[in-house]
Amino acid sequence: MKRILLWSLSALYLVAATPQAAEPQHNIVVGLDNKREAVRSVDLQFGRQFTFTVRDVAVFGSVKLCDTIVVPIATMQKNKEFAADIGRADPSKPCCTLTTDIGSAGRVLAIQPHAKHEQVTLILTELKRTSGELVTASYFYCNAGPKVELRNERVDRVSRATLVDATNKKQYNVVRVKNPGRGDSWLVADHGQATSLVHLGSNSILRTWVKFPAPTATKAALSIPGASAPFEDLSIAN
């Protein structure tokens, strides 16, 4: 299946409040269950997650992580079959069965293309207060193409990732903590890889996080190096 160029539709997908689109929707594959031949997908327009099974083993085997698929979300019903443009399936014939209601498997906060690697998508899953004093931003990279190297990804997050409280016009940088005898460190994921180089394999997902001081406001904008633009107007969960 040819990868559809999502980002021609929009440079930034933010979760909409009320889904209204009736046309088949673009989605991205974020999970595969080989035992059940099940696919977990995210609706790129509204951020809704859902799962479905694929009845043909060969078709399921042709689906890869981070593939773009097109499914008729507006007409899909739980436990009912539907046709989709997915893997080697014939898009004119039923191939799959919806196993969760649209959105019942969760919802992501926002989705953006990577600024340098067009086959890489950044998906923000959570912005949450922890212990009342910190805010953790959790997100992942989804690579639909060949292996890439995210140079300086960890270093850039330390120096350039920011959380902005627009209400009070205040910017928060990555939390820096003191380690007696070992120097300071920053609260970001390191993935067990080299400090300045992170490898992201073909059709693979890399989950990561970064922590900031908690603002007093309930909404903020998040800037993550690599994302093509800031994630704006985000609600901070408690």
VOLO-209478 format. One line per field, with one value per residue (C-alpha): y, z, x; residue in three letters; residue number from 1. Coordinates in steps of 0.5 Angstrom, whole numbers, m for minus. Example, Ala and Ser with C-alpha at 12.3 -4.5 7.8 and 13.67 -1.06 7.14 Angstrom:
yy	m9 / m2 .
zz	16 / 14 .
xx	25 / 27 .
type	ala / ser .
seq	1 / 2 .
end
This chain:
yy	0 / 7 / 11 / 17 / 24 / 26 / 33 / 36 / 36 / 40 / 42 / 41 / 36 / 38 / 34 / 37 / 38 / 35 / 30 / 32 / 29 / 24 / 22 / 16 / 19 / 18 / 14 / 12 / 5 / 5 / m2 / m9 / m15 / m21 / m26 / m23 / m20 / m14 / m6 / 0 / 6 / 14 / 18 / 24 / 29 / 28 / 24 / 18 / 11 / 5 / m2 / m7 / m14 / m16 / m23 / m25 / m27 / m24 / m17 / m17 / m19 / m13 / m8 / m4 / 0 / 8 / 6 / 11 / 8 / 10 / 8 / 10 / 12 / 15 / 9 / 4 / 0 / m4 / m12 / m10 / m11 / m5 / m4 / 0 / 2 / m2 / m6 / m11 / m11 / m9 / m3 / m4 / m11 / m12 / m14 / m12 / m12 / m6 / m9 / m2 / 4 / 10 / 14 / 9 / 6 / 13 / 20 / 23 / 31 / 33 / 30 / 34 / 32 / 32 / 38 / 34 / 27 / 27 / 20 / 21 / 23 / 26 / 24 / 28 / 23 / 27 / 33 / 32 / 35 / 30 / 31 / 38 / 41 / 38 / 37 / 31 / 31 / 24 / 23 / 18 / 18 / 14 / 12 / 10 / 10 / 7 / 8 / 15 / 18 / 24 / 27 / 31 / 29 / 29 / 35 / 39 / 37 / 39 / 46 / 48 / 44 / 49 / 50 / 56 / 59 / 64 / 67 / 69 / 70 / 65 / 60 / 54 / 50 / 43 / 41 / 41 / 37 / 37 / 30 / 31 / 29 / 27 / 34 / 36 / 33 / 34 / 30 / 27 / 20 / 18 / 11 / 8 / 11 / 16 / 22 / 26 / 21 / 17 / 11 / 10 / 4 / 3 / 2 / 3 / 7 / 11 / 13 / 19 / 24 / 31 / 34 / 42 / 46 / 46 / 53 / 56 / 56 / 50 / 51 / 52 / 51 / 46 / 46 / 40 / 40 / 36 / 38 / 43 / 48 / 48 / 44 / 50 / 51 / 44 / 43 / 40 / 34 / 33 .
zz	0 / m2 / 4 / 4 / 5 / 11 / 12 / 5 / 9 / 15 / 18 / 25 / 28 / 34 / 37 / 35 / 40 / 36 / 30 / 25 / 18 / 15 / 9 / 10 / 15 / 15 / 21 / 23 / 26 / 33 / 35 / 33 / 36 / 33 / 37 / 36 / 29 / 32 / 30 / 34 / 31 / 32 / 28 / 25 / 25 / 32 / 36 / 38 / 39 / 37 / 35 / 30 / 28 / 21 / 18 / 13 / 16 / 9 / 10 / 17 / 16 / 11 / 16 / 19 / 25 / 23 / 17 / 14 / 13 / 11 / 14 / 14 / 22 / 21 / 19 / 23 / 29 / 34 / 32 / 25 / 19 / 15 / 8 / 9 / 5 / 9 / 7 / 2 / 3 / m3 / m1 / m4 / 0 / 8 / 11 / 18 / 25 / 30 / 37 / 41 / 40 / 36 / 42 / 48 / 47 / 49 / 46 / 44 / 45 / 39 / 33 / 29 / 23 / 25 / 22 / 18 / 17 / 13 / 15 / 22 / 26 / 33 / 38 / 44 / 49 / 56 / 59 / 67 / 73 / 78 / 85 / 84 / 83 / 76 / 69 / 65 / 57 / 55 / 47 / 42 / 35 / 30 / 24 / 17 / 13 / 14 / 20 / 22 / 27 / 31 / 32 / 39 / 40 / 48 / 48 / 44 / 49 / 55 / 52 / 48 / 50 / 54 / 57 / 56 / 61 / 56 / 61 / 66 / 60 / 63 / 60 / 64 / 62 / 63 / 70 / 72 / 79 / 83 / 84 / 89 / 87 / 80 / 77 / 75 / 71 / 67 / 67 / 60 / 58 / 55 / 52 / 54 / 48 / 46 / 49 / 43 / 38 / 38 / 33 / 31 / 27 / 21 / 22 / 30 / 36 / 41 / 47 / 51 / 56 / 59 / 66 / 67 / 73 / 74 / 72 / 76 / 69 / 67 / 60 / 56 / 50 / 49 / 44 / 43 / 39 / 32 / 32 / 26 / 31 / 38 / 41 / 43 / 48 / 51 / 58 / 63 / 67 / 74 .
xx	0 / 3 / 4 / m1 / 2 / m2 / 2 / m1 / m7 / m5 / 2 / m1 / m7 / m10 / m16 / m22 / m28 / m34 / m32 / m37 / m33 / m37 / m31 / m26 / m21 / m14 / m11 / m4 / m2 / 1 / 0 / 0 / m3 / 0 / m4 / m10 / m9 / m11 / m9 / m9 / m10 / m11 / m15 / m11 / m16 / m19 / m14 / m19 / m16 / m19 / m18 / m20 / m18 / m16 / m19 / m14 / m7 / m4 / m7 / m5 / 2 / 2 / 1 / 7 / 7 / 6 / 3 / m2 / m9 / m16 / m22 / m29 / m30 / m37 / m40 / m36 / m40 / m37 / m37 / m39 / m34 / m32 / m28 / m21 / m15 / m10 / m4 / m6 / m13 / m18 / m21 / m28 / m29 / m30 / m23 / m24 / m28 / m28 / m27 / m28 / m32 / m28 / m25 / m26 / m19 / m17 / m15 / m8 / m7 / m4 / 0 / 5 / 10 / 17 / 21 / 26 / 24 / 18 / 16 / 17 / 10 / 10 / 4 / 3 / 0 / 0 / 1 / 0 / 2 / 6 / 7 / 4 / 10 / 12 / 9 / 11 / 10 / 9 / 10 / 13 / 16 / 13 / 17 / 14 / 20 / 27 / 32 / 33 / 38 / 35 / 42 / 42 / 35 / 36 / 41 / 36 / 30 / 35 / 37 / 31 / 24 / 20 / 13 / 10 / 4 / 1 / m4 / 2 / 7 / 12 / 16 / 19 / 25 / 27 / 28 / 35 / 37 / 43 / 47 / 52 / 59 / 56 / 54 / 47 / 42 / 36 / 29 / 29 / 29 / 35 / 33 / 40 / 43 / 48 / 47 / 47 / 44 / 38 / 36 / 29 / 28 / 24 / 17 / 18 / 16 / 20 / 17 / 20 / 18 / 21 / 19 / 18 / 16 / 9 / 5 / 0 / m5 / m9 / m7 / 0 / 4 / 9 / 15 / 19 / 25 / 24 / 16 / 15 / 11 / 9 / 3 / m1 / m7 / m6 / m10 / m6 / m9 / m8 .
type	met / lys / arg / ile / leu / leu / trp / ser / leu / ser / ala / leu / tyr / leu / val / ala / ala / thr / pro / gln / ala / ala / glu / pro / gln / his / asn / ile / val / val / gly / leu / asp / asn / lys / arg / glu / ala / val / arg / ser / val / asp / leu / gln / phe / gly / arg / gln / phe / thr / phe / thr / val / arg / asp / val / ala / val / phe / gly / ser / val / lys / leu / cys / asp / thr / ile / val / val / pro / ile / ala / thr / met / gln / lys / asn / lys / glu / phe / ala / ala / asp / ile / gly / arg / ala / asp / pro / ser / lys / pro / cys / cys / thr / leu / thr / thr / asp / ile / gly / ser / ala / gly / arg / val / leu / ala / ile / gln / pro / his / ala / lys / his / glu / gln / val / thr / leu / ile / leu / thr / glu / leu / lys / arg / thr / ser / gly / glu / leu / val / thr / ala / ser / tyr / phe / tyr / cys / asn / ala / gly / pro / lys / val / glu / leu / arg / asn / glu / arg / val / asp / arg / val / ser / arg / ala / thr / leu / val / asp / ala / thr / asn / lys / lys / gln / tyr / asn / val / val / arg / val / lys / asn / pro / gly / arg / gly / asp / ser / trp / leu / val / ala / asp / his / gly / gln / ala / thr / ser / leu / val / his / leu / gly / ser / asn / ser / ile / leu / arg / thr / trp / val / lys / phe / pro / ala / pro / thr / ala / thr / lys / ala / ala / leu / ser / ile / pro / gly / ala / ser / ala / pro / phe / glu / asp / leu / ser / ile / ala / asn .
seq	1 / 2 / 3 / 4 / 5 / 6 / 7 / 8 / 9 / 10 / 11 / 12 / 13 / 14 / 15 / 16 / 17 / 18 / 19 / 20 / 21 / 22 / 23 / 24 / 25 / 26 / 27 / 28 / 29 / 30 / 31 / 32 / 33 / 34 / 35 / 36 / 37 / 38 / 39 / 40 / 41 / 42 / 43 / 44 / 45 / 46 / 47 / 48 / 49 / 50 / 51 / 52 / 53 / 54 / 55 / 56 / 57 / 58 / 59 / 60 / 61 / 62 / 63 / 64 / 65 / 66 / 67 / 68 / 69 / 70 / 71 / 72 / 73 / 74 / 75 / 76 / 77 / 78 / 79 / 80 / 81 / 82 / 83 / 84 / 85 / 86 / 87 / 88 / 89 / 90 / 91 / 92 / 93 / 94 / 95 / 96 / 97 / 98 / 99 / 100 / 101 / 102 / 103 / 104 / 105 / 106 / 107 / 108 / 109 / 110 / 111 / 112 / 113 / 114 / 115 / 116 / 117 / 118 / 119 / 120 / 121 / 122 / 123 / 124 / 125 / 126 / 127 / 128 / 129 / 130 / 131 / 132 / 133 / 134 / 135 / 136 / 137 / 138 / 139 / 140 / 141 / 142 / 143 / 144 / 145 / 146 / 147 / 148 / 149 / 150 / 151 / 152 / 153 / 154 / 155 / 156 / 157 / 158 / 159 / 160 / 161 / 162 / 163 / 164 / 165 / 166 / 167 / 168 / 169 / 170 / 171 / 172 / 173 / 174 / 175 / 176 / 177 / 178 / 179 / 180 / 181 / 182 / 183 / 184 / 185 / 186 / 187 / 188 / 189 / 190 / 191 / 192 / 193 / 194 / 195 / 196 / 197 / 198 / 199 / 200 / 201 / 202 / 203 / 204 / 205 / 206 / 207 / 208 / 209 / 210 / 211 / 212 / 213 / 214 / 215 / 216 / 217 / 218 / 219 / 220 / 221 / 222 / 223 / 224 / 225 / 226 / 227 / 228 / 229 / 230 / 231 / 232 / 233 / 234 / 235 / 236 / 237 / 238 .
end
